[in-house]
């Protein structure tokens, strides 16, 4: 999975990356509550997702390019939703 780390690199270069807050990448947690999809994650998890979204948008790949987020990469293994698919249209 291509991940350019544009967002995290920028945040580190500008001193805005949330290091030292005592959080660690535990993975994104998705749940369905009252017809809503909730996405939970540490600041680092959310920045990792932002990097992935930016790299998908800038990949220059053909329409239909997609990536799976599951417990093998950014997803918390205990997440209610086991897989998230990001699709470039």
C-alpha positions in Angstrom: 0.0 0.0 0.0 1.5 3.3 -1.1 1.7 5.9 1.6 3.5 9.1 0.9 3.4 10.4 4.5 2.9 14.0 3.2 0.7 15.0 6.1 2.8 13.4 8.9 6.0 14.7 7.3 4.6 18.3 7.1 3.4 18.1 10.7 6.8 16.9 11.9 8.6 19.6 10.0 6.4 22.3 11.4 6.6 20.9 14.9 2.8 20.2 15.0 3.0 16.4 15.1 1.3 15.3 18.4 4.3 13.4 19.7 4.7 13.1 23.5 1.0 13.0 24.3 1.3 9.5 25.6 -0.8 7.9 22.8 0.4 5.2 20.5 -1.0 3.9 17.2 -3.6 1.4 18.4 -5.5 1.3 15.1 -8.7 2.8 13.9 -11.9 1.6 15.5 -15.1 1.7 13.4 -18.5 1.2 14.9 -22.1 1.6 13.8 -24.3 3.5 16.2 -27.8 4.6 15.5 -27.3 4.5 11.8 -24.0 6.4 12.0 -20.5 5.2 11.2 -18.1 6.3 13.9 -14.4 6.4 13.4 -12.2 6.5 16.5 -8.4 6.7 16.6 -5.5 8.4 18.4 -4.1 11.5 16.8 -1.4 9.4 15.3 -4.0 6.9 13.8 -5.9 9.8 12.3 -2.8 11.3 10.8 -1.9 7.9 9.3 -5.3 7.8 7.7 -4.8 11.3 6.3 -1.5 10.2 4.8 -3.2 7.2 3.2 -6.1 9.3 1.8 -3.7 11.9 0.4 -1.5 9.3 -1.2 -4.6 7.6 -2.8 -5.8 11.0 -4.2 -2.4 11.8 -5.6 -1.5 8.3 -6.8 -2.3 9.0 -10.4 -3.7 5.5 -10.7 -6.6 4.6 -12.9 -10.1 5.2 -11.7 -11.2 2.4 -9.4 -7.9 2.3 -7.5 -8.7 1.2 -4.0 -7.1 0.2 -0.7 -8.3 -2.0 2.1 -7.8 -1.0 5.7 -8.1 -4.0 8.0 -6.4 -5.4 11.1 -3.2 -6.1 9.0 -2.5 -2.4 8.6 -4.5 0.5 10.2 -7.5 -1.1 11.8 -7.9 -2.1 15.4 -8.4 -5.9 15.5 -11.4 -5.4 17.8 -13.2 -2.9 15.6 -16.9 -3.6 15.0 -16.3 -3.0 11.3 -13.6 -5.4 10.1 -12.7 -3.7 6.9 -12.8 -0.2 5.3 -12.3 0.2 1.6 -11.1 3.5 0.2 -12.0 3.8 -3.4 -10.9 6.5 -5.9 -13.7 7.4 -8.2 
